[in-house]
Amino acid sequence: MQAKLQNFHHYRWLIFCVVSLGTFMATLTSSIVNVGLPLITAAVNTDITTAQWVVTAYLLVITSLLPIMGRLGDIWGRRKVYGFGFIGFTAGSLLCGISASIGMLIGFRVIQAVGASALMANAMAIVTGNFPQSERGKVLGMIGAVVALGSLSGPSLGGVLVEHFGWHSIFFVNIPVGILGYAGVQLVLPVDRDLLAEPIDYLGAALFTAGMAGFLLALSNGTEWGWNSLNTMMSVGVAVIAFAAFIWHEKRISHPMLELSIFKNWAFSAGNLAGTLSFMAMFANTMLLPFFLHDVLAFPPGKIGLIMSTFPVVMAVTAPVSGTLSDKIGPVILTTSGLGLMALGLVLTASLHLDSKLWVIMAGQAVMGLGNGMFQSPNNNSVMSAVQPSQLGVAGGINALARNFGMVCGTAVAVSIFEYRRLAILSGIGQPTPLQQTAAFMTGYHNALIVGACLAGLGALVSFNRAKK
């Protein structure tokens, strides 16, 4: 069956479809959970700081495992690892769907994230390895559209499912997609040849994971623990020691988990830095907007899903066009302008108040979607084109690492700023009234989004200077 498919004239587009399923499923889960998070918080009797770990644990595990999963793809074969990714993600989704407590849900999200990391780490390398460089901008633009489609389906589908079937159902929706994707891996993806006969750097992977965990623990819990507390200082200390040991170790071995020399390429490094900043800015909005719409404006889940769909709808239209255009005019103008628009959209969203009209709320999301669509595809094209063909696998893994690191940091920074400002406003008030609580919420919300806008602006400066070294 597979031999017949390989003789098909458009075989590489079948490969693209299989990879797109994995990309769609991972992005669907990220966006669909954000819509259900306010109700999950209430249903399991927890708070926003704890509930954030439903999102953060997922992204943290993915971010920590991306380098080793990419390496396993080079050594074991990307087809095999991608198939394992579908199995792990689907099993994790089933377990999340039957969770009865916040602890179970966070734990099973870790299993789901292990599968997602295998999918994300190898998707870019599979696609770029089967498409000529002349079509790279177009295909990466189409991947951007798939990302947008997953994000689009998440809020709208999640709103309907949560409203009518409860929050457990938002995880069950992944199961048929996962089964279909695994079948596609077995039937379509080519068997890898010329695999690397190299050892796996397990120590490097462990050091990287420890450093990432320590850093994110401090960032996520600094407000609750106290920034000068022993727990925060210990987490930062673990992160610093682990990352220092990781860099020392990677420079000494012949087959490192992460090829550090690739960062000497400024165009590559600038693209990844700008990508990290863009996702930090984006996730300030993605994390907090559902709580503003649900807790302050009292919108039902279906309406929240409709509003949050605006961002990915506009992105889905923009991304393929900007990806194709980047092959002709280069990335600088598109990426810089895109991040500038994202900053503008975040400022508009930060200016929302209790009486804001629906079209004003959606306009801010549309501006951010336009900016993100203009940025992501040309930036990915720039990153992947900045390296040699033999480095595409490494480049794809680092690109995914930068993206997910930005998601984790953006979520943690947004919640930390939100909680710090909200608690500062309420300090000294024994029994705050609903009006005082709302005012405190809005202060924290506005401050977090303004910081997100500043991050997008910084990313625009980095992007503008990507070709100057």
Secondary structure, DSSP 8 states (H G I E B T S, - for coil): -HHHHHTSTTHHHHHHHHHHHHHHHHHHHHHHHHHHHHHHHHHTT--HHHHHHHHHHHHHHHHHHHHHHHHHHHHH-HHHHHHHHHHHHHHHHHHHHT--SHHHHHHHHHHHHHHHHHHHHHHHHHHHHTS-GGGHHHHHHHHHHHHHHHHHHHHHHHHHHHHHH-TTHHHHTHHHHHHHHHHHHHHTS----S-------HHHHHHHHHHHHHHHHHHHHHHHH-TTSHHHHHHHHHHHHHHHHHHHHHHHSSS-SS-GGGGG-HHHHHHHHHHHHHHHHHHHHHHHHHHIIIIIS---HHHHHHHHHHHHHHHHHHHHHHHHHHHHH-SHHHHHHHHHHHHHHHHHHHT--TT--HHHHHHHHHHHHHHHHHHHHHHHHHHHHTS-GGGHHHHHHHHHHHHHHHHHHHHHHHHHHHHHHHHHHHTT-SS--HHHHHHHHHHHHHHHHHHHHHHHHHHHHHHHTTT--
